[in-house]
Amino acid sequence: MADRQRESLIHEGKELVLGWDINESMLPKNVGALKTNIFVAFLSSGRPNAGTLPNTKSFMSNEEILRELERQCEGIEFTVRDFTDPNSNPESLAWELETLKNELDGVVLVGFGTSFRDDRWISTGLPTVVVYNLFEFMHVPYKIFADGTGSESILTGKQTYQAEKILTAELDRCALCQPSLASAMFDDFVYKIKLIQALKKLRQSKVLVLSPHKQLAEIDYRGNKGTRMPEDYNEMYSHTLKNSLGVDLVIRPPNEFYKAYQETSVKNAKALSEQWIEEAHDVQASRSEIIKVARAYLAFESLRTLYDCNALSTHLRKVSPGSEIEDMFWPGLALECGFKVKGIQATCQNYPNIVVAQLLAYFLTGRSSMLGDLIIDPANGVTVLTHCGAPIHPYGNDSVVPFSIKTHAESPVRETTNPGSGTALQVEWPAGETVTTWKLYAQHRKIGLYTGQIVNAHSVYRDGIEDVLCRTKLVTETEDVKNIQNCYSPEEYGIHRTATLGDLRQVLKDVGVFMGYTVVEEDR
């Protein structure tokens, strides 16, 4: 609705709002090439049924609404029906939606409150935006949209209603409000249409999976000694992900990576490593280890291109099938400074729930997100997300936050620069900004989230915190840490989360409606 205020960030004097300014060229050939197809039905003219129409010159017609949508919604194709035409038949709308729904990505119904309503219009299973015109009969039947109930109706003959994927918007077509508010209403309408577009991009996404482990995300879920992953977990999870979100997992064996690594150009890897070294605030890892991870990036990129993927999920820790320490590497530097700066989402551990969440965040905001192990600290009123890497441009533009290249915390020779000491990023997340920590749980059809304010780790902990666990620490002061603790269940939801700069609470709640997912606000 128009009163929802979505987050904007002020960084270096520039306002950065939630947007969809993403690098289309880095998506798979099929992502972005196919337009989002949205069916728009105008069910009224937008003029009040009685009284004199004020501000006639400022009235926004159906034609003007459509022109403005086409101007603001690049990459979206609108299939339009205007049922205010006396020759049209609103009764045909249900039949047409049923006929076309497999070709559509969403539905928009403008003027829903005043029309002869048919529940079949909102029961297609597609993301649907119901638009109310100000001072027509509004919010009919909002209670059903809000909670899926209408059981106390005194009318008989009612069709069976099933709660569907519905968000509402409001338009001031008669220019009765202040111009800024009328503009905000339209912006909110466009925002909800673009949620449908983001989900279309997600449905076209392909994730390249490279891991030596038998099962997906097996290190994420931690249970007691007698528990284990289901035998059919990979098949079950892949099917769930494809069925509910349309995302394909392209699972390839490690040998393909080892071969691609051997074929990389050392010269090109050296040039790339020098670029990363120049961008870093401080470098403590050896150049040879940085070159090694640059070669790994080139190998990953060759396979990503081969399989036409726009995301990478990998748990590889060696550049060859042997067991020598000097062949060990950790890919975080390659993923953050190589892939994410170009719009390719990538995680250094094989957790598809996380990488799909990061894809969704990127399609919604244009920002990359951080993967990390979640530490909950009720005594200090904070949570800590920790890993050996994070986006170096969390604002989603070219602004780079300070980062250091260090040896990897998991390396057996981490306090040296010997072969196998690896590389890791220590990224300084901007204190004072709002951040959303969240995860997508495809198996449960849920999104879990909480928001908070980033604080400097040294304002909470003493010197030495930088050497505990992983290199990067995202410390967040939150609304209710104990409630987050109450929601923490590794056997259900895993031990890792993702973090995206900005307050995405309402955005995730809205997109969750279109996904058919329950949203759990873990801090409330």
N, C-alpha and C positions, 0 to 999 in steps of 0.2 A: 504494500500500500504506500501512499505518498508520504506517510509520516516516518517511514523507515529510513534512517540515515546510515548509509554505508560508509565505510572507513576511507578516509583520505590521509595520506602521509605528507608531511612537509619535510623535504630533505634538500639541503643546500639551497634553500629559498624557493624551491620548486614544488608545486602541489602535484602529487602523484595519486591518481584515483584508480580504483579498480577498473580494469579494462581488458581488452582482448587484443592488445598490440603484440602479437606473437610472430615469430619467424616462420612463416608458412613454407619457405623454401626448404626447411630442414625436416618437414613432415614427410611421411611416406608418400609415394606418388598418389595413392588413393585418398589420403587425408587432405582435406581442403580442396581437392579437385572436384569432388562432388558437393554441390550446393546443399545447404539445409533447406528442406522443402516444408513450408508451413502453410496450412490451410487457414485463410482468414474469412470469416463469415460476418458481414455487417447485418445485424438483426434489427437495427433501428437507424433513423437518420441522425439521432443525437439531439433533436429538438424536443423541448418539454411538451407534454401532451396538452397543456392548457396554459393560458396566460400569454402575454406579449413577449416575444423573444427580444431580450436586451442585446446590445452590442452586436447588432447584425453584421456589421463589417468585420468583426473579429471572430465570427462563428467558424469553427473548423468542420468542414464537411467530410464525408467518408472518403472522397477522392483526395482531399488534402492530407488526411491521416495516412492513407496508403503511400502518397508521394513522400511524406516525411519518413515513413518506415523504410522505404526503399533507399532513401538518401543515407540514413543512419545505419542500416543493417547490410553492410557489404557481405557478399557470400551467401545471402539468404534469398531464396526464390519463393514468392508468395503466390499461392493459388487462391484467387479471390472470388467470392460470391456475394452479391449485394441483394439481400432479400427485401430491401425497401422498394425495389422495382416492382410495380404492380403486376408484372407478368411472371414474377418468380413465385415459387411455392415453397415456403419454409418446411413443409412436411417432407420434401425431398432431401433435406439436409442430412438426416440420419442415414438414409440409404446411401448417399454419396460418400459420407465419412466411412461407412462400413466398407464400401467398395474400394476406397482409396487408401485406407489406413496403413496398409503395408508399404505404400510408397511415400508416406508422410513421416515427418519428424516431430510435428507438433500441430496444435490447433489453437486458433485465437477466435473468440466469440465476442464481438463488440456490440454492446447494448443488450446484454443477456437479460437484465432485470425486467425489461418492458415487453419482451417478446412472448409469443406462444411458446412455452418451454417444452422441451422433450428431453428427459434424462438421458436418452441415448446419445445426445450431443456431447455429453461430458463423460461418457462411459466407454470411450474408444480404447482406453489403456495408454493413450499417447499423452505426453505433457500438454496441458491445456491452460491457456490464460483466459480467464473470464474478465471482460472489461465492462465496468459500469460507467455510464455517462452521468456526470453530476446533474442532479435534479431531475433525472428520470427515476423510476422506482428502483432504488439501489439496494444492493446486498441481498437480493433474492436468489436463492435460499441459502444465505451464508452459513447458517448453523450446520447444514449438511456438508458444506465444503470443509468446515473447521473440524468436525468430529465424526462425520460419516453417519449421523443419525437423523432420522425423521420418523421414529417409531410412534410418536404421539399424534401423528397427523389425523385429523378428523375426516379427511377426504378418503373416499374409497376408490378402488381401481388403480391405485398408484403402482407404477412399475417398481420392480425390485431394484434398489439402488445399492451399488457397491462403491465404497470410497475410492476415488481415483486420483490422478496426478494433477491437481488443480491449484493454481495460484490466481489471485485476483489483482486487478489494477483499476485505477480510477482516472477518468479524463474530464477536464474542465473545458468542454467544447464551446460553451457560451461566454467565456471570458468573464466569469463572475468572481474569480479569486484574484489575488495579487499575481502579477505576471510570473514572479519567481516561483510561486507555489504551483501554478499551472504548468510551468516548464518542468518542475520536479516530478509532477505526476507523469508527464510524458516520458521523462527520463527513466522513471521506474518501470513503465510499460516496456520500453526498449530493453532495459536491463533483463527483464524476465524472458523476453524473446531470445536474448543472447545466451541465457542459460541453456535454452534448447540447442542453440548452435554449439555451445561448449560440449554438451553431451553427444552431439553428432560427431564431433572430432574425436571424442573418447571412443565411441563405437567403431571408429575407423582405425584405431591405434593398434600397433603391433609391438610387443616387447620381446627383445632378444634375451634369452636366458642362457647363461653359461655358468655352470657350477659343477664341482666334483661330487656334490652330495646327492644321495639317492632321491630325497624328497624335497619339494619346495618348502622354503621357510622353516625347515626343521629346527634351526637354532633359535627361531623366534619364540616358539612355544616351549615353556619350561613347566614340567609337572613333577609329581613325585616319582619315586624309583620304579613303581610298577606301571607307569603310564607310557604310552608310545604313540607314534603317529599312525593313523589308519593306513592299511596296506594300499588302499585305492585312493589315497589322498591326492596325488598328482592329477589323476583323471577327474576326481570329484571337484577339485578346486578349479582346474582349467575349464571344466564344463560350466561351473557356477559363474566364473568370471565372464565367459563368453555369453552365457544365457542372460545374465542380469545387466551387463554393461557393454557387451559387444567387443571386449578387448581380446585379442589373440596373443597367446604365448608361443613364441617360436623357440623351442628348446633344442639346443645343439650340444654335442659332446665337447669336452675340454680339448680334445686332440685338434679340433679345428682352430682353436685359439693358438695352441702351441705352433702349429704349422704357419698360421698367419704371422705370428711374432717373428719367426725365423726369416720370413720374407720381407720384413719391414726394412726401410732405409735408415741406416744409422745416421747418415748425414741429415736427413729430415728430422729425425728424433732429436739430434743435438740442437738444431735450429729452434725447435719447439721448446726444448728444455730451457734454452737461453731466454726465450720470451717469458716463460713462467718465472724464472729467476729474477728477471728485470722487474716484473710486476710485484714481486713479494716485498713485504716490509722487512723481513729478515729471513736468512737461509742458514739452516744448521745441518741439513741433510747433505750428503755428498753428491757431486755432479753426476757421478756414475750411476747412482740410484735414481736420480731424477731423469737421466737419459733412459734408463731401463723402463720407468713408468711411462715415459713419452713413447717408447716403442710399443708398449702395451696399448696405449691409446690408439696408435696407428693400426694395430692389429684389430682392436675392437671396432674401429671405424670401418675397416675393410669388410668385416663380417656384418656390421649393421647395414652398410650399403648393399651388400650382397643379398641380404634377406629383407631389405626395404622396411626396416623398423624405425620407429621414432622414440624408442626407449630401450634402456639396457638394464638388466638385473644380473649381477655377477657375484659369485663368491670365490672366484679364482684367487689363489695366493702364490702361484708358481708360474714361471714363464716357460717351464719345460716339465715333462712328466717325471723327472727325477726327484730326489729328496734332499738335494744339497741346499745348505743355507743360502749360498750365494745366488740361487735361483728364486729365492722368495721375493715377493713384491706385494704391495697393497695399492689398489687402483684409485684411491680417493682423489689424489691430485689430478689424475687424468680425467676423472669424471666431472669434477667441479670446474677445473680450468680449461678442460678440453671440450667436453660435451655440453654442460649446462650453459656456458656462455654463448652457445649457438642455439639454445632452445631444445636440446635433446636431453630428456630427463633420464637420470642414471643413478643407480644405487650400488654401493660396494658390497652389499650383502643381499642374498637372494630372497627378498621379501616382496612378492608381487602385490600384496595389499598396500605396501608403502609406495612402490613405484607407480601404481595406478592412482593412488591419492596425489602423488606429485604431478602426474600428468593432468589430473583434473584441476589442481591448483593452478598449473601453468595455463590451461585453456581458459580458466576463469579470470586470472589476474595478470598473466604475463610474467609471473615471478616464479623462481625456482625455490625449492624447499629443502630443509635439512632432515636427514635421517639420524636418529640417535636412540641410545638406550635411555629409558626413562627412570630417573631417580626421584623419589618423592621424599621431601624433607619437611614434615609438619612442624618440627621444632623451630625452624627458621622461616616457615611460611612460604617456602619456595619449592619449585620443581627444577630439576636439572636434566637437560637433554645433552648427552655427551657422546661424541664420536670423533674420529680422526679426520674430519672434513665437514665442510658446510659450504653453501653458495658464497662466492666472493662478491656477488652483486645481488643481494637479497631484495633490493628495491625494484628489481626488474628492469632497470635501465643500465646505462654504461657506468654508473657510479660504482667503484670498487671499494669495499671496506678493507681495512688493514688485515693482512694475513701473513703468517709465517710458514715456511716450509721446514718441517722438522722430521726427525726419524720417527718411525711408527711405534706406537705404544705397545703393540703386540709382538714386536720383533724380539727374538732371543738375544740380539746384540744391539738393543735400542740405544744404549748409552755410548755407542761408537759410531763411526762412519764406515764401518766395514761392509763388505758385500752382504746383503741380506738385512741391513739395518732399515731399509725401506724409506718411504716418504709418508708424510702426513701433513694435513693442514691445520693450523691453529688460527681460527677465524674470530675476529673481534666483532661480535654482533652488536648493533647500536643500542646502547643503554637508553632507556626512556621511551622506546617505541613499544607499541602493542604488538603482540605476537599470538598466533593461534596454533596450539599444539593439538594434533588430531590424528585420526587414522580411519581408513575405510575397511570395514569388516565384511567382505563379500559373502563369506559363508553364513553370516547372521543377517545380512541385508541391513546393516547398521552403519552409522557414522558416529564415532565418539569424538568429543572435542572439549577443550576449555581454552579460555583466553587469559592473558595476563600482561604484565609490563616487564620488559627486559631490564635486569639490573646487572651492574658490574659484579662479577664473581668475587672480587676482592672487597666489595662492600659488605659481603655476607661471610666469607671465609678468609682465613689467614693465608699468608704466603705458603706455597706448597700445593695449593689447590690445582695449579696448572699441571702438576706432575702426577695427579691421581687419575686413574683410569685413562680415558681418551684425551686427546689434545685440546679439542674444542669443547667449551662448556657454555651452553645456553641456559642461563639462570633466569627463571621467570617467577615473579611475585604474582600470586593468583588469588582469586576471590575466596576459595574454600579448598585449601589443600587437603583437609581431612576427607572431604567428600570425594576428591579425586582418588585418594587412597582407598576409599570404600569401593570404588569402581575398578580397582586394579586387580586383574585376574589373568595371569600369564597363560593358563591352560585354555582360556576362552579367547583372549585378545592379544596375546603375545607380550613381549617385554619392550618392543620398539615402538616409536611414534615418529611422526613427521611434524615439522614446524614451518609455518609460512608467515612472513612478516605481514602485519595488518590484522584488523579485527574482522575475521571472516565468519563470525558466528551466524549472522542472519543469512549471508550468502550460502553457507553450507546447509542451513535449515531449509532455505528455498530450493536449492538444487536437490536436496534430499527428497523433497516432495515429488519432483519430477522423476527421480530415480526409483521411487517406491521404497526408499530406505527410511528406517526409523533413525532419528537423530537424538543421541544421548548427550546432554550437556553435563559433563562429568563434574563441573565445579558448582552445580546448582541442585 
